[in-house]
Amino acid sequence: MVDGYDCYQNAMAERINGILKQDFLLHQCKTLQILKVLVAQ
């Protein structure tokens, strides 16, 4: 969620969440550390 009432900010946040879900939830990571490394890349 974002501050204020700018609908475009919310759309950007939702897009980022969608990308993370599509790319990183296809395979389960064994540890949180591995997931953090993948997101950083």
Residue, then its C-alpha position, 0 to 999 in steps of 0.5 A: m500500500v502507498d501513501g496518499y490518493d494517487c491511483y498510479q502509485n497503487a498500480m505500480a505497487e500492484r505490478i511489482n507484487g505481480i512480477l514477484k509472485q509470477d517469477f519467484l513463486l513458481h519454485q519454492c525456495k528452501t530458505l529465505q536467504i536464497l529468496k532474498v538473493l533472487v529478488a536482489q538479482 
